[in-house]
Amino acid sequence: MLISQVTGIDGTNCVVVREGDSARAVQGAKSVYALALEAVRAGKPLAAVIATRGLGETIDLETAYSEGRVLSPIRHPDPAHLHLTGTGLTHLGSAATRDAMHKKADAEAKLTDSMKMFQMGIEGGRPKNGSPGVQPEWFYKGNGTMVVEPGQPLMSPSFALDAGEEPEIAGIYIIGDDGTPFRVGFALSNEFSDHVTERINYLYLAHSKLRNAAIGPEILVGDLPGDVQGMSRIRRGATTLWEKPFLSGETNMSHTIANLEYHHFKYDVFRQPGDVHVHMFGTATLSFADGVTVEQGDVFEIEAPGFGLPLRNAMKLSGETTVEVRAL
């Protein structure tokens, strides 16, 4: 089952459920957030709450998308209570990359910190019997003000040195009244980053991640497939500038999803009742690694079977950044 949020022609929002080719509005549901919170408080699966409400009119998602009426599939009424975070060095990458990593494993002192973190994940990111494994690299991207709707531009600030896509799967979560995290589902995401800044020095990673991100357009409710095989591309006008497959799912990862979730939600600050979390699980595929430099107007497109509509966002340069701090 896929769920999304759409603004109707009359300007009101609705939640849309899609199974196969049929997409219909959930009766009386104005947001995925409210519907998920209803399910949490009722102690029922989201699908059961949807079934109880029933389905109404048929929605043409493709048309709504083309008209700019498809919204980000999760929002919080207060954007400050949506946390946008992620993990890196979690995917196995190519066989050649893994081979190179293994050959260096006996020369620990020569490994970069990134390679050491990757090797830690290989050795301890898939714990047995439900026990916690090694913690991954983790980063903060911002709050709900940084989330861009599908089809809308990802803004690259004037001080950025690069503007590049990262095709990923994100977990979508809501925190219950007692502090329990509940997973709504999984969605495509573009973890938009500044890779040139990051490569200057790994201590600049925090700066490079404070950028927009896009998710959706739809949330896959249920388990994440073990082997996700998607496609990431960049279009410049009518031309495909770059295209490459990306892999996700636990078959292609050095960490389990449960391990990544544990190491995020182990912190009390991320278990505050009512909060929303969009947590991105990483990637091994970047156009930047292939020497691609995007220009304003280039369109990122990310798609994968089972996740519904492709995620499309153009890159746009923001105006000059000026900041003045005033004393009170």
TITIMI-240135 format. One line per 10 residues: number of its first residue (from 0); their letters; for each residue x, y, z of C-alpha. Coordinates in steps of 0.001 Angstrom, whole numbers, m for minus. Example, Ala and Ser with C-alpha at 12.3 -4.5 7.8 and 13.67 -1.06 7.14 Angstrom:
0) as) 12300:m4500:7800 ~ 13670:m1060:7140
end
This chain:
0) mlisqvtgid) 0:0:0 ~ 1219:3486:m921 ~ 1:6683:741 ~ 486:10299:m271 ~ m892:13788:261 ~ m2503:15858:m2452 ~ m4102:19276:m2674 ~ m7416:18971:m4497 ~ m8614:21253:m7252 ~ m10794:22957:m4628
10) gtncvvvreg) m7679:23742:m2521 ~ m8337:21263:306 ~ m5806:18573:1199 ~ m6491:14848:1277 ~ m4663:11592:1938 ~ m4490:9236:m1030 ~ m4126:5459:m864 ~ m2872:3555:m3865 ~ m2880:m180:m4422 ~ m1977:m1143:m7961
20) dsaravqgak) m3362:1402:m10413 ~ m6199:2532:m8157 ~ m5655:5744:m6158 ~ m8466:6984:m3928 ~ m8887:9550:m1175 ~ m9252:8372:2419 ~ m12555:9688:3682 ~ m12186:12574:6113 ~ m8357:12389:6238 ~ m6617:15715:5690
30) svyalaleav) m3010:14688:6437 ~ m842:11592:6818 ~ 387:12994:10135 ~ m3117:13150:11640 ~ m4009:9740:10226 ~ m839:8131:11618 ~ m1373:9728:15022 ~ m4937:8403:15004 ~ m3610:4889:14354 ~ m1014:5198:17148
40) ragkplaavi) m3600:6359:19694 ~ m6080:3684:18631 ~ m3430:990:18923 ~ m4235:m183:15382 ~ m2234:m598:12170 ~ m2480:2312:9767 ~ m4136:51:7180 ~ m6883:m840:9665 ~ m7640:2821:10391 ~ m7813:3525:6657
50) atrglgetid) m10163:567:6156 ~ m12435:1839:8938 ~ m12601:5321:7421 ~ m13183:3962:3951 ~ m12151:5290:556 ~ m13818:8033:m1455 ~ m13202:9655:m4806 ~ m10638:8452:m7323 ~ m7541:10657:m7570 ~ m5443:11065:m10709
60) letaysegrv) m1992:11237:m9101 ~ m107:11756:m12362 ~ m2242:14790:m13207 ~ m1973:16172:m9684 ~ 1813:15795:m9868 ~ 2037:17582:m13208 ~ m96:20415:m11788 ~ 2089:20809:m8671 ~ m582:19543:m6274 ~ 1306:16539:m4849
70) lspirhpdpa) 2683:17410:m1425 ~ 5510:15990:627 ~ 4018:12737:1999 ~ 4599:13703:5637 ~ 4556:17060:7382 ~ 4163:18272:10957 ~ 1824:21180:11798 ~ 4870:22833:13395 ~ 7899:22387:11065 ~ 10278:22628:14030
80) hlhltgtglt) 8943:19239:15178 ~ 9965:17407:12013 ~ 13555:16145:12239 ~ 15504:15539:9037 ~ 18483:13239:9657 ~ 20488:10490:8028 ~ 23271:7943:8118 ~ 26216:7463:5795 ~ 28652:4678:4883 ~ 25845:2142:5248
90) hlgsaatrda) 25775:636:1750 ~ 28149:m1915:328 ~ 28775:m139:m2945 ~ 30471:m1863:m5845 ~ 32356:m5160:m5540 ~ 35544:m3382:m6613 ~ 35158:m839:m3800 ~ 34611:m3566:m1235 ~ 37636:m5465:m2527 ~ 39792:m2363:m2212
100) mhkkadaeak) 38518:m1848:1340 ~ 39315:m5417:2336 ~ 42833:m5233:944 ~ 43528:m2261:3187 ~ 41955:m3787:6264 ~ 45323:m5113:7511 ~ 46842:m1608:7433 ~ 44555:185:9884 ~ 46853:3173:10249 ~ 46575:3917:6530
110) ltdsmkmfqm) 42779:3936:6459 ~ 40884:7213:6346 ~ 38271:7793:9033 ~ 35570:7132:6426 ~ 37109:3795:5507 ~ 37430:2870:9175 ~ 33739:3670:9722 ~ 32775:1617:6678 ~ 34817:m1349:7919 ~ 33174:m1071:11354
120) gieggrpkng) 29793:m1383:9656 ~ 30919:m4424:7659 ~ 32078:m6129:10848 ~ 29373:m5052:13296 ~ 26419:m3434:11556 ~ 24290:m6598:11326 ~ 23919:m7839:14931 ~ 22234:m11107:15813 ~ 19395:m11818:18245 ~ 18152:m8237:18304
130) spgvqpewfy) 21153:m6827:20169 ~ 22545:m3414:19135 ~ 25372:m3439:16629 ~ 28030:m833:15912 ~ 26670:2696:15545 ~ 26819:4264:12072 ~ 27917:7662:10915 ~ 25027:10043:11645 ~ 24179:13553:10503 ~ 21544:16251:10940
140) kgngtmvvep) 20011:17971:7905 ~ 17530:20308:9524 ~ 13841:20495:10398 ~ 10627:20622:8411 ~ 11514:24004:6909 ~ 14218:22202:4858 ~ 11803:19727:3230 ~ 10846:20526:m369 ~ 7688:19223:m2048 ~ 8040:16768:m4945
150) gqplmspsfa) 8320:18760:m8168 ~ 9551:21916:m6411 ~ 13161:23165:m6629 ~ 15914:22214:m4227 ~ 17606:25485:m3287 ~ 21389:25647:m3259 ~ 22612:28542:m1077 ~ 24913:31209:m2477 ~ 27825:30023:m312 ~ 27584:26389:m1480
160) ldageepeia) 30467:24920:m3498 ~ 28387:22084:m4979 ~ 24793:20954:m5315 ~ 24465:17224:m5785 ~ 21816:14542:m5402 ~ 21953:11477:m3160 ~ 19301:8868:m4058 ~ 18223:7147:m854 ~ 15443:5375:983 ~ 14106:7215:4018
170) giyiigddgt) 12240:5836:6995 ~ 9204:7908:8046 ~ 8378:7875:11787 ~ 5997:9419:14291 ~ 6508:9404:18053 ~ 3652:8156:20219 ~ 2375:9853:23370 ~ 4522:7567:25546 ~ 7707:8218:23539 ~ 7516:5060:21405
180) pfrvgfalsn) 8695:5513:17795 ~ 6295:4145:15167 ~ 7370:3613:11573 ~ 4811:4880:9057 ~ 6757:3406:6143 ~ 9525:4079:3648 ~ 9898:6632:857 ~ 12279:7682:m1867 ~ 14430:10639:m883 ~ 16961:13019:m2355
190) efsdhvteri) 19497:13778:353 ~ 20769:16889:m1440 ~ 24314:17767:m305 ~ 27430:19848:m951 ~ 30102:17270:m1801 ~ 32885:19741:m2580 ~ 32605:21275:883 ~ 32557:17807:2438 ~ 35728:16748:607 ~ 37730:19758:1820
200) nylylahskl) 37777:18154:5257 ~ 35512:15509:6814 ~ 34898:17911:9721 ~ 32908:19976:7214 ~ 30393:17133:6831 ~ 27968:18899:9187 ~ 28034:22039:7012 ~ 27643:20078:3767 ~ 24445:18387:4960 ~ 22526:21527:5967
210) rnaaigpeil) 20650:21676:2699 ~ 17136:21015:1402 ~ 15866:17474:945 ~ 12885:16002:m885 ~ 10962:12829:m72 ~ 8209:10813:m1685 ~ 5977:11483:m3492 ~ 4515:8335:m1871 ~ 5203:6317:1288 ~ 5406:2546:1072
220) vgdlpgdvqg) 3511:1220:4104 ~ 4949:m2094:5279 ~ 8376:m3699:5238 ~ 11246:m2408:3155 ~ 12090:m4880:364 ~ 15405:m6600:976 ~ 16706:m5678:m2477 ~ 15723:m2232:m3770 ~ 16960:m1556:m7308 ~ 16246:1963:m8440
230) msrirrgatt) 17473:4506:m10958 ~ 18899:7973:m10405 ~ 19254:10429:m13263 ~ 19839:14088:m14057 ~ 18029:15769:m16923 ~ 19202:18973:m18580 ~ 16358:20130:m20762 ~ 15403:17244:m23041 ~ 18761:15504:m22519 ~ 19629:12900:m19899
240) lwekpflsge) 22911:14281:m18565 ~ 23670:11327:m16269 ~ 21950:8094:m15276 ~ 22948:5257:m12984 ~ 21269:2472:m10978 ~ 21233:2716:m7198 ~ 20772:m113:m4727 ~ 19286:m147:m1249 ~ 17553:m2561:1112 ~ 19374:m4782:3602
250) tnmshtianl) 20737:m7083:874 ~ 22873:m4161:m263 ~ 23670:m2662:3140 ~ 26308:m3183:5806 ~ 23780:m2313:8550 ~ 20311:m3624:9265 ~ 17451:m1132:9297 ~ 16778:m2103:12922 ~ 20351:m1215:13878 ~ 20142:2176:12175
260) eyhhfkydvf) 16801:2868:13859 ~ 18121:1862:17291 ~ 21100:4202:17096 ~ 18880:7125:16086 ~ 16075:6645:18567 ~ 18306:5695:21512 ~ 18543:9435:22213 ~ 15729:10862:24352 ~ 15613:14038:22265 ~ 14384:11957:19315
270) rqpgdvhvhm) 11546:10338:21269 ~ 9456:13405:22015 ~ 5675:12750:21718 ~ 4123:13900:18479 ~ 7380:14561:16625 ~ 7990:13365:13072 ~ 11302:11920:11863 ~ 12517:11485:8302 ~ 15673:9386:8568 ~ 17670:8713:5400
280) fgtatlsfad) 19591:5450:5185 ~ 22433:6325:2789 ~ 23539:5503:m739 ~ 26508:4269:m2764 ~ 25587:6168:m5954 ~ 26456:9816:m6619 ~ 26768:11741:m9882 ~ 29489:13793:m8180 ~ 31665:10679:m7978 ~ 31459:10501:m11782
290) gvtveqgdvf) 32616:14087:m12197 ~ 29196:15593:m12909 ~ 28593:19239:m12014 ~ 24947:20282:m12068 ~ 23665:23639:m13263 ~ 20629:25677:m12304 ~ 17541:24136:m13869 ~ 18896:20583:m14036 ~ 16276:18117:m12802 ~ 17064:15224:m10450
300) eieapgfglp) 14857:12160:m10902 ~ 14843:9167:m8549 ~ 12625:6127:m8996 ~ 12374:2533:m7800 ~ 9816:m227:m8393 ~ 7273:m438:m5584 ~ 7691:3158:m4411 ~ 5162:4778:m6730 ~ 5722:8027:m8572 ~ 9308:9122:m9270
310) lrnamklsge) 10762:11915:m7144 ~ 11619:14916:m9342 ~ 13179:18192:m8251 ~ 15104:20842:m10137 ~ 18169:22548:m8704 ~ 17884:26281:m8172 ~ 20457:28755:m6885 ~ 19287:30986:m4063 ~ 20028:34682:m3810 ~ 23006:36120:m1994
320) ttvevral) 23062:35189:1697 ~ 23456:38117:4084 ~ 23304:37796:7849 ~ 23460:40566:10425 ~ 23451:39720:14125 ~ 22129:42526:16284 ~ 22623:43022:19980 ~ 19537:43474:22153
end
